[in-house]
Amino acid sequence: MTRITLVEGDITEQQVDAVVNAANSSLLGGGGVDGAIHRRGGPQILEECRRLRASHWGKGLPTGHAVATTAGRLPARWVVHTVGPVYRAEEYEERAELLASCYRESLRVAAELGARTVAFPAVSAGIYGWPPADAARIALGTVAEVLDSGDAEAGAQPVEVRFVLFGSDMYEVFERARRELLGRDD
């Protein structure tokens, strides 16, 4: 059975098979989690992202999709890049589905890689403006649904999905959502 865990900390310090990057569509780095992963991971990540842009993703990675690269100097094997949606209340249903897709697609890519441990940030809950409590509900609910279904589409499911949350406020929001949604304290 896969465990879902929460930790407060820095995602770039996680010793896991795959770290999920809350990327922008360019795949070429940015601010927040994306910038931190590119800075700490080094130029190998950027080189692979440039190759992806030069081939299949010439117009950028669409929102809700995921692709993998090396992790460079990170203490992980791979980085799974996913593009979360910017929050807009007037387009909530469509964008909430895109946010859920980020988690589903990232788990699918991680399974294809054979990743047994995966670390997620709170996708879209930073500069993209997604309300943290709703982002936590979507993130935890989607991951639990994918893991409960046993549908990794390829490879084995991870044994641990870790949400790495920056700051005590975000950690508390995810902890409340986990208790409400999953009814357990893994």
DAPEWO-V457543 format. One record per pair of residues at least 12 apart in sequence whose ideal C-beta (glycine too) atoms are under 10 Angstrom apart, sorted by the first residue. I is the first residue (numbers start at 1). J is the second residue. D is the distance in whole Angstrom. If there is no record, write none. Layout:
BEGIN
{{I:J:D} {I:J:D}}
END
This chain:
BEGIN
{{1:147:8} {1:148:10} {1:157:9} {1:159:8} {1:186:10} {2:107:10} {2:116:9} {2:117:10} {2:118:9} {2:143:9} {2:144:9} {2:146:9} {2:147:5} {2:148:9} {2:150:10} {2:152:10} {2:156:10} {2:157:6} {2:158:6} {2:159:6} {2:160:7} {2:161:6} {2:186:10} {3:117:10} {3:147:9} {3:158:9} {3:159:7} {3:160:5} {3:161:7} {3:162:9} {3:184:10} {3:186:5} {4:120:10} {4:139:10} {4:140:7} {4:143:6} {4:144:7} {4:147:7} {4:158:10} {4:160:8} {4:161:5} {4:162:8} {4:163:7} {4:174:10} {4:178:7} {4:181:10} {4:182:7} {4:184:9} {4:186:6} {5:117:10} {5:119:10} {5:160:6} {5:161:7} {5:162:5} {5:163:7} {5:164:9} {5:178:9} {5:186:6} {6:136:10} {6:140:9} {6:162:8} {6:163:5} {6:164:8} {6:165:6} {6:170:10} {6:171:6} {6:172:10} {6:174:5} {6:175:6} {6:177:10} {6:178:6} {6:185:10} {6:186:8} {7:119:8} {7:162:6} {7:163:7} {7:164:5} {7:165:7} {7:171:8} {7:174:10} {8:163:10} {8:164:8} {8:165:5} {8:166:8} {8:167:7} {8:168:6} {8:169:10} {8:170:8} {8:171:4} {8:172:9} {8:174:9} {8:175:9} {9:119:10} {9:162:10} {9:164:6} {9:165:8} {9:166:8} {9:167:10} {9:171:9} {10:33:10} {10:36:7} {10:40:9} {10:164:7} {10:166:7} {11:33:6} {11:36:7} {11:37:7} {11:40:9} {11:74:9} {11:76:9} {11:119:6} {11:120:8} {11:121:5} {11:122:10} {11:162:9} {11:163:9} {11:164:4} {11:165:9} {11:166:8} {12:33:9} {12:36:5} {12:37:6} {12:38:10} {12:39:8} {12:40:4} {12:41:7} {12:71:10} {12:73:9} {12:74:6} {12:75:8} {12:76:9} {12:79:10} {12:119:10} {12:164:9} {13:36:10} {13:40:8} {13:74:9} {13:75:7} {13:76:10} {13:119:10} {13:164:9} {14:74:8} {14:75:7} {14:76:7} {14:117:8} {14:118:9} {14:119:4} {14:120:10} {14:162:7} {14:164:6} {15:74:9} {15:75:5} {15:76:7} {15:117:8} {15:119:9} {16:71:9} {16:74:9} {16:75:8} {16:76:5} {16:77:8} {16:78:9} {16:110:10} {16:115:8} {16:116:9} {16:117:4} {16:118:6} {16:119:5} {16:120:10} {16:158:9} {16:160:8} {16:161:10} {16:162:7} {16:164:9} {17:71:9} {17:76:6} {17:77:5} {17:78:7} {17:80:10} {17:110:7} {17:113:7} {17:114:8} {17:115:4} {17:116:6} {17:117:5} {17:118:7} {17:119:9} {17:158:8} {17:159:10} {17:160:9} {18:68:7} {18:71:8} {18:76:6} {18:77:7} {18:78:5} {18:79:7} {18:80:5} {18:106:8} {18:107:9} {18:109:8} {18:110:5} {18:111:10} {18:113:6} {18:114:9} {18:115:4} {18:116:9} {18:117:7} {18:118:5} {18:119:7} {18:120:9} {18:158:8} {18:161:10} {19:33:9} {19:37:7} {19:40:10} {19:41:9} {19:71:6} {19:74:6} {19:75:9} {19:76:5} {19:77:9} {19:78:7} {19:79:5} {19:80:7} {19:81:10} {19:110:10} {19:115:10} {19:117:10} {19:118:8} {19:119:5} {19:120:8} {19:121:9} {19:162:10} {19:164:8} {20:33:9} {20:37:9} {20:66:8} {20:68:10} {20:76:10} {20:78:10} {20:79:8} {20:80:5} {20:81:8} {20:82:6} {20:102:8} {20:103:8} {20:105:10} {20:106:5} {20:107:9} {20:109:9} {20:110:8} {20:118:7} {20:119:7} {20:120:5} {20:121:7} {20:123:7} {20:161:10} {20:162:10} {20:163:10} {20:164:9} {21:33:6} {21:34:6} {21:35:10} {21:36:9} {21:37:5} {21:38:8} {21:41:9} {21:45:8} {21:49:10} {21:66:9} {21:67:10} {21:68:10} {21:69:9} {21:71:10} {21:74:10} {21:79:5} {21:80:7} {21:81:5} {21:82:7} {21:83:9} {21:106:9} {21:120:10} {21:121:8} {21:123:9} {22:34:6} {22:36:10} {22:37:9} {22:81:9} {22:82:7} {22:83:8} {22:84:6} {22:102:8} {22:120:9} {22:121:5} {22:122:8} {22:123:5} {22:124:7} {22:125:9} {22:126:7} {22:127:9} {22:128:8} {23:37:8} {23:38:9} {23:49:8} {23:60:10} {23:61:7} {23:66:9} {23:67:9} {23:79:9} {23:80:9} {23:81:4} {23:82:6} {23:83:6} {23:84:8} {23:102:10} {23:123:9} {24:60:8} {24:61:9} {24:63:10} {24:81:9} {24:83:6} {24:84:9} {24:127:10} {24:128:9} {25:53:10} {25:57:9} {25:59:8} {25:60:4} {25:61:5} {25:62:7} {25:63:7} {25:65:9} {25:81:10} {25:83:5} {26:49:8} {26:53:7} {26:57:9} {26:59:10} {26:60:5} {26:61:8} {26:83:9} {27:45:9} {27:46:9} {27:48:9} {27:49:4} {27:50:8} {27:51:10} {27:52:6} {27:53:6} {27:57:7} {27:60:7} {27:61:6} {27:67:8} {27:69:8} {27:81:6} {27:83:8} {28:45:10} {28:46:7} {28:49:6} {28:50:7} {28:52:10} {28:53:7} {28:60:9} {29:41:10} {29:45:8} {29:46:6} {29:49:8} {30:127:9} {31:126:8} {31:127:6} {32:121:8} {32:125:10} {32:126:5} {32:127:6} {32:128:9} {32:166:9} {33:84:10} {33:120:10} {33:121:5} {33:122:9} {33:123:8} {33:125:10} {33:126:7} {33:127:10} {33:164:9} {33:166:8} {34:81:8} {34:83:10} {34:121:9} {34:126:10} {34:127:10} {36:74:10} {36:121:9} {36:166:9} {37:69:10} {37:71:8} {37:72:9} {37:74:7} {37:76:10} {37:79:6} {37:81:9} {37:121:9} {38:72:9} {38:79:9} {39:73:10} {40:71:9} {40:72:8} {40:73:6} {40:74:6} {40:75:9} {41:69:9} {41:70:8} {41:71:6} {41:72:4} {41:73:6} {41:74:5} {41:76:9} {41:79:7} {42:70:9} {42:71:9} {42:72:4} {42:73:4} {42:74:8} {43:72:7} {43:73:9} {44:69:8} {44:70:5} {44:71:8} {44:72:4} {44:73:8} {44:74:10} {44:79:10} {45:69:5} {45:70:6} {45:71:7} {45:72:5} {45:73:9} {45:74:8} {45:78:10} {45:79:6} {45:81:9} {46:69:9} {46:72:8} {47:69:9} {47:70:9} {47:72:9} {48:67:9} {48:68:9} {48:69:4} {48:70:6} {48:72:9} {48:79:9} {48:81:10} {49:61:9} {49:67:9} {49:69:6} {49:70:10} {49:79:9} {49:81:7} {50:69:10} {51:69:9} {52:67:6} {52:68:9} {52:69:7} {52:81:8} {57:81:10} {60:83:8} {61:81:7} {61:82:8} {61:83:5} {62:83:7} {62:98:9} {62:101:10} {63:82:9} {63:83:5} {63:84:7} {63:85:5} {63:86:8} {63:95:8} {63:98:5} {63:99:9} {63:101:8} {63:102:8} {63:124:9} {63:128:10} {64:82:8} {64:83:7} {64:84:8} {64:85:7} {64:95:9} {64:97:8} {64:98:4} {64:99:8} {64:100:8} {64:101:3} {64:102:6} {64:103:10} {64:104:9} {64:105:7} {65:81:9} {65:82:7} {65:83:7} {65:98:9} {65:101:8} {65:102:8} {65:105:6} {65:106:9} {65:109:9} {66:80:5} {66:81:7} {66:82:4} {66:83:8} {66:101:9} {66:102:7} {66:103:9} {66:104:9} {66:105:4} {66:106:5} {66:107:9} {66:108:7} {66:109:5} {66:110:9} {67:79:9} {67:80:7} {67:81:5} {67:82:8} {67:83:10} {67:105:9} {67:106:10} {67:109:7} {68:80:5} {68:81:7} {68:106:9} {68:109:5} {68:110:8} {68:112:8} {68:113:6} {68:115:9} {69:81:7} {74:119:10} {76:115:9} {76:117:9} {76:118:9} {76:119:7} {77:113:8} {77:114:9} {77:115:7} {77:117:10} {78:109:8} {78:110:8} {78:113:6} {78:114:10} {78:115:7} {78:118:9} {80:102:10} {80:105:8} {80:106:5} {80:107:9} {80:108:9} {80:109:5} {80:110:6} {80:112:10} {80:113:8} {80:115:8} {80:118:8} {80:119:10} {80:120:9} {81:106:9} {81:109:9} {82:99:10} {82:101:8} {82:102:4} {82:103:8} {82:104:10} {82:105:6} {82:106:5} {82:109:8} {82:120:9} {82:121:10} {82:123:6} {82:124:10} {83:98:9} {83:101:10} {83:102:7} {83:105:10} {83:123:9} {83:124:9} {83:128:10} {84:98:7} {84:99:6} {84:101:9} {84:102:5} {84:103:10} {84:121:9} {84:122:9} {84:123:4} {84:124:3} {84:125:8} {84:126:9} {84:128:6} {84:130:7} {84:135:9} {85:97:9} {85:98:4} {85:99:6} {85:101:9} {85:102:8} {85:123:9} {85:124:6} {85:128:7} {85:129:10} {85:130:8} {86:98:10} {86:124:7} {86:127:9} {86:128:5} {86:129:6} {86:130:8} {87:99:9} {87:124:7} {87:125:9} {87:128:6} {87:129:4} {87:130:4} {87:131:7} {87:134:8} {87:135:8} {88:129:8} {88:130:10} {89:129:10} {89:131:9} {92:134:9} {95:124:8} {95:128:10} {95:130:8} {95:138:10} {96:124:10} {96:130:9} {96:134:8} {96:135:10} {96:137:10} {96:138:6} {96:142:10} {97:138:9} {97:142:10} {98:124:9} {98:138:10} {99:123:7} {99:124:6} {99:125:9} {99:128:9} {99:130:7} {99:134:9} {99:135:7} {99:138:5} {99:139:8} {99:142:8} {100:123:10} {100:138:6} {100:139:8} {100:141:8} {100:142:4} {100:143:9} {100:145:9} {100:146:9} {101:142:8} {102:120:9} {102:123:5} {102:124:8} {102:138:9} {102:139:9} {102:142:8} {103:120:7} {103:123:7} {103:138:8} {103:139:6} {103:140:9} {103:141:9} {103:142:4} {103:143:5} {103:144:10} {103:145:9} {103:146:7} {103:161:9} {104:142:6} {104:143:9} {104:145:8} {104:146:6} {104:151:9} {104:153:9} {105:146:10} {106:118:7} {106:120:7} {106:123:8} {106:142:10} {106:143:9} {106:146:10} {106:161:10} {107:120:9} {107:142:9} {107:143:7} {107:146:5} {107:147:8} {107:151:9} {107:152:7} {107:153:9} {107:157:8} {107:158:7} {107:161:8} {108:146:8} {108:151:9} {108:152:7} {108:153:5} {108:154:7} {108:155:9} {109:153:10} {109:154:9} {109:155:10} {110:152:8} {110:154:10} {110:155:8} {110:157:9} {110:158:6} {110:161:9} {111:146:9} {111:151:9} {111:152:4} {111:153:6} {111:154:5} {111:155:4} {111:156:7} {111:157:6} {111:158:7} {112:152:8} {112:153:7} {112:154:5} {112:155:6} {113:154:9} {113:155:7} {114:154:9} {114:155:5} {114:156:7} {114:158:10} {115:152:10} {115:155:8} {115:156:9} {115:157:9} {115:158:6} {115:159:10} {115:160:10} {115:161:10} {116:155:10} {116:156:7} {116:157:9} {116:158:5} {116:159:5} {116:160:7} {117:158:6} {117:159:7} {117:160:5} {117:161:8} {117:162:7} {118:143:9} {118:157:10} {118:158:5} {118:159:10} {118:160:7} {118:161:5} {118:162:7} {118:163:10} {119:158:10} {119:160:9} {119:161:8} {119:162:5} {119:163:8} {119:164:5} {120:139:7} {120:140:10} {120:143:8} {120:161:7} {120:162:7} {120:163:5} {120:164:7} {120:165:9} {121:139:9} {121:163:8} {121:164:6} {121:165:8} {121:166:7} {121:170:9} {122:135:6} {122:136:7} {122:139:7} {122:163:7} {122:164:9} {122:165:6} {122:166:8} {122:167:10} {122:170:6} {122:171:10} {122:173:8} {122:174:7} {123:135:7} {123:138:9} {123:139:7} {123:163:10} {124:138:9} {124:139:9} {125:138:10} {125:139:8} {125:165:9} {125:166:9} {125:170:7} {125:173:8} {125:174:9} {126:166:8} {126:170:9} {131:173:9} {132:165:9} {132:169:8} {132:170:6} {132:172:9} {132:173:4} {132:174:8} {132:176:10} {132:177:9} {133:173:5} {133:174:9} {133:176:7} {133:177:7} {133:180:10} {134:173:10} {134:177:9} {135:170:9} {135:173:8} {135:174:9} {135:177:9} {136:163:8} {136:165:9} {136:170:8} {136:171:10} {136:172:10} {136:173:5} {136:174:5} {136:175:9} {136:176:8} {136:177:4} {136:178:8} {136:180:9} {136:181:9} {137:173:9} {137:174:9} {137:176:10} {137:177:5} {137:178:10} {137:180:8} {137:181:6} {138:177:9} {138:181:10} {139:161:10} {139:163:7} {139:174:8} {139:177:8} {139:178:10} {139:181:10} {140:161:9} {140:163:8} {140:174:7} {140:177:5} {140:178:6} {140:179:10} {140:180:9} {140:181:5} {140:182:7} {141:177:8} {141:178:10} {141:180:10} {141:181:5} {141:182:9} {143:158:10} {143:161:5} {143:163:8} {143:182:10} {144:161:9} {144:178:9} {144:181:7} {144:182:6} {146:161:9} {147:161:7} {160:186:9} {161:186:10} {163:175:10} {163:177:10} {163:178:8}}
END
